[in-house]
Amino acid sequence: MSTPDPSSAIGVFDSGIGGLTVVRALMDRLPFENITYFGDTARVPYGVKSVATIEHFTQQIVDFLLQRQVKLLIIACNTMAAVAADAVRASAPVPVLDVIEAGAANAAAITRSGGIGVIGTPTTINSNAYARAIHQLNQDCRVYSQACPLFVPLVEEGWLDHTVTRLTAQEYLKPVFVEHIDTLVLGCTHYPLLKPLLQDVAGSRIQLVDSAISIADRAAELLQRQGLANPSRERPQYRYHVTDVPVRFQTIGERFLGRSLGQVELVQW
């Protein structure tokens, strides 16, 4: 395996827009790293698709990013990570990180009582991927999972501190809070935008684990350890690729990113 070029971009990919929260965390944590983002907006949502289809789509995206000489792959989509992370690691010539592994490791490290809640889309929760990953690190942890299907449309609507969103959060989290957790994993890349509201609903005793920040920290540590950190201190290049309707991606994406996106390139397979 040849060593990647440290000046190459980090490749981040997701089934749609949500992975931009990971890009935002990377920009904050690694301000000199070039980033290439791929959002498969034409084929989202992945959650209703078969394992074979998700693996096929994921490999297509990986091939696209590897053709652009990325030095690190980050799977920012929880569904892709649950289904295809092992296959990507087995075939990729560069290091691979995924949001589930990063979030699970952070949760297992910071919990005091061993009680961990995980919220995510129905597909991610049904896959049990977070619970498996946490138990591999600490068998004594008690994991309580809750699907929150309404959070994604509420975030994309921009209802980040809306009464409807607050009531929805209170309803979803009620059965998790009964279990006396002290740590709550935000197991979907849309959820960091709800962090202030969720922290308010959860209260100060519960620590929130933002998988986007967790993976940015892991990426920084990996790049440093493997000598892959970009030595340049020039302004980095950010590239965005989508498979459908760049205008909508740009509108919602800038809310996710907290800044202007610049140019978005449409990819047609």
N, C-alpha and C positions, 0 to 999 in steps of 0.2 A: 504494500500500500504506500503510495507516494505521499509525502507530507504536503498538506494544503498550504497555499500562499497566505501568510498572515494579513496581507492587504486586501484579500478577497472579502466578499460580503458574507454576512450571516443570512442563511435562508430560513424564513419563517413561513409556515403555511397553515391554512385553516379552510374549513368548508365554506366560509363566507367572510363576514365582517369582524366577528368577535375577536379573532386573533390580533387585531390592532391594539388591544389592551396589552398584549405581550410585547408588541413593537414599541409601544409607549414606555413600558417598563425598561426595555433594552436601551432605548434612547436616553432615559434618565440615568441608568446604571453604567452604560458604556457609550459615552457621548462622541467617541471618535470612530465607532465601528460603522461600516457600511452595512445596509440592510436591504435585502430583496424579499418582498412579501408577495405571497400568492394566495388569493381568495377565490375559491371555486363557486362563485356566486350564481352560475347558471344551473348548478346541480345540487345546491343546498335545498332542503336539509338532508344531511347524511343519515340521520337517526332512523329513518324509515326504510333504509336500503339494506340489502343482504350483506353479510360479511364478505362474500366474494366480490361484490360490487364495490364496497368501500375499499377493500384491498387493491382492487384494480385502479380505481380513481386515485388513491394515495400514491401508487407506484408511478402513475402518469405525471403527477405533480412533482414527485421526487426527481424523476428523470429530467423534467423541465428545469428544475433548480440546479441540478448537477451539471447540466449543459452550460449553465452560467457560472460554473466554477466556484460555487459557494464552499466555504471552509467548515461550516457547521450547519446541521439541519435541526430546526426546532419544530416539533409537532405541536401546534398551538390549539388544535381541535381535540377536545376530550373524546369525542366519538372515534376519530382516527387513532388517537393514542390507545384507547381501549381495545380496538380491533386489530390495528396494523403496525403498532410500534415494533414488535419483535421482528416482523418481516422486513421493515425498513432497516433496522439495525443489522440484520443478517446480510443485507445486500449493499448497504451504502459504504463508499470508500472514505467517508468523513464521519466525525463523531455525530451522534444523534441524541437529542434531549427531548423529553416530552412532558407536558403539563401535569399529567397524573403522577408520574414518578416524583417530580419536583414538589408538588403540593403534598403528597403523602409523606415524603421525607421531612418536610418542614413541620407538618402536623405532629408526627411521631416524636420529633425533637423537642417541641415546645409544650406539649400537653403535660400537666402536673398530675391530674387525676386519672389519666388514661381514657377519659370519656371524650370521644371525638364525633362531631356531627359532620356529615357531608351533604351538601345540597348540589343538585345538578339537573340536567335534562333527564327525562325518563330513560332514554337510551343509556346514558352514562351510569345512572343509578342501577338500572337493571343489569348492566354488565358486571357490577360488583367489583370493578377494577380498582377503585380507591381502597375499599376494604381489604382486598387481597394485598395490595401494595403496602398498606399500613401494617397489616399482620405479618408480612415478611420481615419488616423492620422491628416490630415489637408485638409478640403474640399476646401480650397482656392487655393491649388496648381494646376498648369496647367501641365499636363503630356503629353509628346510627345514621342511616341514609334516608334522604327525603327528596323525591322528585318535585321540581318547581316549574312546571311547563309554562306558566304564564309570565315568568320573569323576562324571557327573551323578547316577546312582542312588546312588553311594557318598556323595556330599555330602548328598543328600536323606535318606539313612539316618542321617546324622550321624557317619559314620565318617571324621572329619577327620584323625585321627592313629592310624589303625588299621593293624595289620600288613598286612592285605589291601590297603589303599589304598597303603601304602608299596611293597609288592611290585609292585602294578599300575603305579605311577608309574615304578619302576625299569625295568620291562619296556617300557612305552611310550616312555620317553625314551632308551633305549639307542641306537636308530638315529640319533636327533637329536644326541646328544652325540658320536658318532663324527665328525660333520662340523665339530667344533671351533668351535661357536658361542660368542658371548660375551653374547648377549641372547636371552631366551625370552619370547615374547608369550603371555599367558594369554588365549586367544581365545574364551572362553566366560564368561558372567557368573556361573556357579557356581564357577569355578576360584579366585577370590580367597580363598574359604574354605579352600582347600588351600595357600595361599601359604607358610606356615611349613614344611609338609612338603615342598613342591616345592623351596623354596630349600635345604632340607637335602639333598635328593636331588641337586639340581643343583650344589651347592657354591658357595663364595663368589666364584669367578671369573665366574659367569654372573649377569647382572642380569635380574631378572624385571620384565616390563612388565605392570602391572595396568591393563586398559582402563578399569575403573571410576574409578580415580584419574586416569588420563589425561583422561577426558571431563569429570570434575569441574573439573580445571584449565582445560580449554578453555572450559567453560561460564562459569567465573569471569571469564576474560579477555574473552569475548564480551560478557557483561552489562556489564562495566566500559566496554569500548570503545564500545558502542552506547547507553550511558546507560540501561540497563535494570535495573541493580541495585536491589533493593528498598530505598527510603530508610528504611523503618520499622525500628525496633529492638525491636519487640514480639515476643512468642513466635510463631513461624510456625505455619501450619496445614498438617498433612499429611493428605492424603486418599488412600484406597486403594480401587480398584474392581477386582472380579474377575467372571468369567463363570460360575464354578462353585465350590461347596463352600468358603465363606469360612473354615470351622473349620480345615480342613487347611492352607489358605494361612496362616492366623494362626499355627498351631503351627510350621510349618517357616519361615515368614517372619520370625518373631522371632529365630530362629537366624541368619538371613542379615543381619538389620538390627542385631542386637546390642542391641536394646531393644524395648519394648512397641510393638505396632502401633496400638493403639487400635481405632477402629471401621473395619470393612471392609464396603463396600457391594457387594451382588450386583447385577450388571447383566444384564438379560435382553433380548436383541435382539428 
